[in-house]
Amino acid sequence: MASLKERGTDAAVGLFNWVESRLGLIKPIVAGATHPTPSNNASWWYVFGSAATVLLMLQVVTGVLLALVYSPSANEAWSSLNFLNHNVALGWYLRAIHGWGSDFMIAIVLIHMVQVFLFGAFKFPRELTWIIGVLLLLLTLGMAFTGQVMRFDQDAYWGLGIGASIASRVPLIGAPLVHLILGGPTIGGATLSRFFTLHVFVIPGILLGSAGIHIWLTLFHGVSDWPMPGRLVNKATYVKEYHELAETTGIPFVPDAAWKDAVFAAAIILAVMATAFFFGPFGPGGPPDPTIIQTAPKPDFAFLWIYAVLAFLPPSIETPIMLVVPVLGIVAMLLLPLLNGEGERHWARRPIAVLMVSVIAVSLGVFTRLGTYTPWSPIMNAWTSDPVPPKYLHGRSALEREGAIVLQNKQCRNCHSLDGAGGQRGPALDDIASRLTEDQIIRQVLQGGGNMPAYGNALNPSETKALTQFLETLRGHDLAPAVDASRGLTRTSNLTVPSAPEAK
Amino acid sequence: MPEFLKHPGESSNDSLSPEGKAAAHSRRTFLFKLSLLLNGVVGTVLAVPLVGYLLGPATKKSSTVGAWVGLGPAGSFPVGATTLVDFTSPVTSLSDGETGKVACWVRRISAQQFQVFAINCAHLGCPVRWFSESKLFMCPCHGGAYYEDGSRASGPPERGLFEYKYRIDGDSLMIHAGDMPTLATQASCTEKSKPLVQIEPAGTHAPITRSNPWQA
């Protein structure tokens, strides 16, 4: 029996030697995988990069499978997605995994980046690793945007329109740039084709190549050691110190450190599968028919914050900010390791870094939250659905009630809320009379101002009178009406001549 | 030459004298450089059609794009009303499907006077909707608002709505359409009278040029 076992082992070794002597890759890969890494970085904090790689693989596999059915043609794409959802066995689930996988990938890439930033792992000698990492982030976001276009529905159509409108603001080459992006004068078949090419060939090619270099650099320089307060990075000594650390405390990366990566990657894949199962695929929404204008286009989750920022920029500086700030931000990220490649790595000794991460994270969170309910947008159907609440009609005169009808008919609640229902573009009107006098209300309604359009052309004098009278009754919980401080001075009959000598 | 590429006995100049090696080396180096130059030239020549193909859509002049399209008999638009009209883009091709359709807002001011607005908001191109009672166009994306004559009322847009050139051909209302209207590719392609950017100076909220009934 032993001889049989020996023969089996011999055959396996022989096969391995035959392959390896011709391939020459197995031994270097094994050596790379088992290289000694400082034991202090075998941490749960170091699992995000490998998880991002695993998610990229998931996206490639599910993307290839979706491409078996998807038709990248403007007049078939939307139907082919519905076909995938409803007629192809498990097509909905593949779409869901691909869609949720994209959201997870962006999240993990961002977490990975924050971890590397806070741990100071971008410093010497890993500057180029960070720079390629920034490129990988941009490519990931590029995949997300072009992927949103693949879901060729209303949001994708108008999202392309927003992209083209931003491009049209570039000075001098705006028009050619729009045509280059759209592949023609309008959004259409050529547009979808070129975004398909970007999403399926160009960006994934660059992404996979860059990720390969990124991983090679991690092997080449070793996984960064755990930062310690006071242990400074010095270009003259760091490499020597790192190698000493790896020799004295080193453990083989595979399996002693990599098992945590493997466990986390499995958990993430399971999380993607679960969210995909419970929440299903994204859309497609309405068909990409630009004559259906009853739509409120919105970008995917990762771009909601940009959508929100674009609502708040003042018109006069919007174009410069739109075109310049992203460039500055990217350049700053690229230059970071070159300008700050030495010194302290530990977050406790880098308060500005911690502050930057906090401010950026809170800002992104706030703008994303705002993007989910768009308080700056008029509620397009508020006037048809919500009559003025009855409690605002009790004890009102006929003229005031007429004003309430004017308020509803003139669609004031597209932008103003009453009793919590209506738009948030303008202030709530529940206590308007405690803040504005009658004259101020008339002026504001007829001439507009601030963010309010002028209604002088849309209201006749009797409508204006009724509306103002109604608004004058809205004083919240019986707050005092607003008064014009100078009004008393105009009642000359009540004025008494101040007796000057007595006052002295 | 790197160590790992050197196979003993394979190199024919191992036996040569240093001078001979130098001579061979210099000629091979020269030929190699020549081959690089050759590839550079071929690459440049190849790049011309490749880049030209890639930039094809961008090199078309905006003013040559588009054509006149009919929106239907002028009599079908009531005077004083603003109505949504669909038409098929004159620049659409077979593969465009539904995206070849276009919508526009037609405002009939008087029997012979029209205004035809693009539905695309001048801010970022979302479809604006007309609210006849408040006499405003409103945008669902970032809250841009326009008056009935298309001028900017409030919100982030820098200017009024894009307008198509129109003409009455017999009984038919015709507009000139082509490019998707953006700040760089405006709907009425050749109209020079409208500046690209009309930012109101800060502080003057009320549009000065409008004839408002309450202004004396």
Boltz contact constraints between the chains, C-beta under 6 A:
constraints:
  - contact:
      token1: [A, 73]
      token2: [B, 95]
      max_distance: 6.0
  - contact:
      token1: [A, 74]
      token2: [B, 95]
      max_distance: 6.0
  - contact:
      token1: [A, 74]
      token2: [B, 96]
      max_distance: 6.0
  - contact:
      token1: [A, 74]
      token2: [B, 97]
      max_distance: 6.0
  - contact:
      token1: [A, 74]
      token2: [B, 99]
      max_distance: 6.0
  - contact:
      token1: [A, 75]
      token2: [B, 97]
      max_distance: 6.0
  - contact:
      token1: [A, 158]
      token2: [B, 126]
      max_distance: 6.0
  - contact:
      token1: [A, 161]
      token2: [B, 125]
      max_distance: 6.0
  - contact:
      token1: [A, 162]
      token2: [B, 124]
      max_distance: 6.0
  - contact:
      token1: [A, 162]
      token2: [B, 125]
      max_distance: 6.0
  - contact:
      token1: [A, 164]
      token2: [B, 182]
      max_distance: 6.0
  - contact:
      token1: [A, 165]
      token2: [B, 124]
      max_distance: 6.0
  - contact:
      token1: [A, 165]
      token2: [B, 125]
      max_distance: 6.0
  - contact:
      token1: [A, 165]
      token2: [B, 182]
      max_distance: 6.0
  - contact:
      token1: [A, 168]
      token2: [B, 182]
      max_distance: 6.0
  - contact:
      token1: [A, 168]
      token2: [B, 183]
      max_distance: 6.0
  - contact:
      token1: [A, 168]
      token2: [B, 184]
      max_distance: 6.0
  - contact:
      token1: [A, 169]
      token2: [B, 183]
      max_distance: 6.0
  - contact:
      token1: [A, 174]
      token2: [B, 184]
      max_distance: 6.0
  - contact:
      token1: [A, 175]
      token2: [B, 62]
      max_distance: 6.0
  - contact:
      token1: [A, 175]
      token2: [B, 184]
      max_distance: 6.0
  - contact:
      token1: [A, 175]
      token2: [B, 185]
      max_distance: 6.0
  - contact:
      token1: [A, 176]
      token2: [B, 58]
      max_distance: 6.0
  - contact:
      token1: [A, 178]
      token2: [B, 182]
      max_distance: 6.0
  - contact:
      token1: [A, 178]
      token2: [B, 184]
      max_distance: 6.0
  - contact:
      token1: [A, 178]
      token2: [B, 185]
      max_distance: 6.0
  - contact:
      token1: [A, 179]
      token2: [B, 57]
      max_distance: 6.0
  - contact:
      token1: [A, 179]
      token2: [B, 58]
      max_distance: 6.0
  - contact:
      token1: [A, 180]
      token2: [B, 57]
      max_distance: 6.0
  - contact:
      token1: [A, 180]
      token2: [B, 58]
      max_distance: 6.0
  - contact:
      token1: [A, 183]
      token2: [B, 57]
      max_distance: 6.0
  - contact:
      token1: [A, 184]
      token2: [B, 57]
      max_distance: 6.0
  - contact:
      token1: [A, 185]
      token2: [B, 65]
      max_distance: 6.0
  - contact:
      token1: [A, 185]
      token2: [B, 91]
      max_distance: 6.0
  - contact:
      token1: [A, 185]
      token2: [B, 178]
      max_distance: 6.0
  - contact:
      token1: [A, 185]
      token2: [B, 179]
      max_distance: 6.0
  - contact:
      token1: [A, 186]
      token2: [B, 89]
      max_distance: 6.0
  - contact:
      token1: [A, 186]
      token2: [B, 180]
      max_distance: 6.0
  - contact:
      token1: [A, 187]
      token2: [B, 99]
      max_distance: 6.0
  - contact:
      token1: [A, 188]
      token2: [B, 96]
      max_distance: 6.0
  - contact:
      token1: [A, 188]
      token2: [B, 99]
      max_distance: 6.0
  - contact:
      token1: [A, 189]
      token2: [B, 95]
      max_distance: 6.0
  - contact:
      token1: [A, 189]
      token2: [B, 96]
      max_distance: 6.0
  - contact:
      token1: [A, 287]
      token2: [B, 98]
      max_distance: 6.0
  - contact:
      token1: [A, 288]
      token2: [B, 98]
      max_distance: 6.0
  - contact:
      token1: [A, 288]
      token2: [B, 99]
      max_distance: 6.0
  - contact:
      token1: [A, 289]
      token2: [B, 98]
      max_distance: 6.0
  - contact:
      token1: [A, 291]
      token2: [B, 86]
      max_distance: 6.0
  - contact:
      token1: [A, 291]
      token2: [B, 101]
      max_distance: 6.0
  - contact:
      token1: [A, 291]
      token2: [B, 103]
      max_distance: 6.0
  - contact:
      token1: [A, 293]
      token2: [B, 119]
      max_distance: 6.0
  - contact:
      token1: [A, 293]
      token2: [B, 127]
      max_distance: 6.0
  - contact:
      token1: [A, 293]
      token2: [B, 129]
      max_distance: 6.0
  - contact:
      token1: [A, 296]
      token2: [B, 140]
      max_distance: 6.0
  - contact:
      token1: [A, 297]
      token2: [B, 126]
      max_distance: 6.0
  - contact:
      token1: [A, 310]
      token2: [B, 142]
      max_distance: 6.0
  - contact:
      token1: [A, 311]
      token2: [B, 142]
      max_distance: 6.0
  - contact:
      token1: [A, 315]
      token2: [B, 156]
      max_distance: 6.0
  - contact:
      token1: [A, 315]
      token2: [B, 158]
      max_distance: 6.0
  - contact:
      token1: [A, 315]
      token2: [B, 199]
      max_distance: 6.0
  - contact:
      token1: [A, 316]
      token2: [B, 199]
      max_distance: 6.0
  - contact:
      token1: [A, 376]
      token2: [B, 143]
      max_distance: 6.0
  - contact:
      token1: [A, 377]
      token2: [B, 140]
      max_distance: 6.0
  - contact:
      token1: [A, 377]
      token2: [B, 143]
      max_distance: 6.0
  - contact:
      token1: [A, 378]
      token2: [B, 138]
      max_distance: 6.0
  - contact:
      token1: [A, 378]
      token2: [B, 143]
      max_distance: 6.0
  - contact:
      token1: [A, 380]
      token2: [B, 140]
      max_distance: 6.0
  - contact:
      token1: [A, 409]
      token2: [B, 133]
      max_distance: 6.0
  - contact:
      token1: [A, 410]
      token2: [B, 133]
      max_distance: 6.0
  - contact:
      token1: [A, 410]
      token2: [B, 134]
      max_distance: 6.0
  - contact:
      token1: [A, 411]
      token2: [B, 131]
      max_distance: 6.0
  - contact:
      token1: [A, 411]
      token2: [B, 133]
      max_distance: 6.0
  - contact:
      token1: [A, 411]
      token2: [B, 134]
      max_distance: 6.0
  - contact:
      token1: [A, 425]
      token2: [B, 143]
      max_distance: 6.0
  - contact:
      token1: [A, 446]
      token2: [B, 214]
      max_distance: 6.0
  - contact:
      token1: [A, 447]
      token2: [B, 206]
      max_distance: 6.0
  - contact:
      token1: [A, 449]
      token2: [B, 205]
      max_distance: 6.0
  - contact:
      token1: [A, 451]
      token2: [B, 154]
      max_distance: 6.0
  - contact:
      token1: [A, 453]
      token2: [B, 136]
      max_distance: 6.0
  - contact:
      token1: [A, 453]
      token2: [B, 145]
      max_distance: 6.0
  - contact:
      token1: [A, 453]
      token2: [B, 153]
      max_distance: 6.0
  - contact:
      token1: [A, 453]
      token2: [B, 154]
      max_distance: 6.0
  - contact:
      token1: [A, 456]
      token2: [B, 212]
      max_distance: 6.0
  - contact:
      token1: [A, 456]
      token2: [B, 213]
      max_distance: 6.0
  - contact:
      token1: [A, 456]
      token2: [B, 214]
      max_distance: 6.0
  - contact:
      token1: [A, 457]
      token2: [B, 135]
      max_distance: 6.0
  - contact:
      token1: [A, 458]
      token2: [B, 134]
      max_distance: 6.0
  - contact:
      token1: [A, 458]
      token2: [B, 135]
      max_distance: 6.0
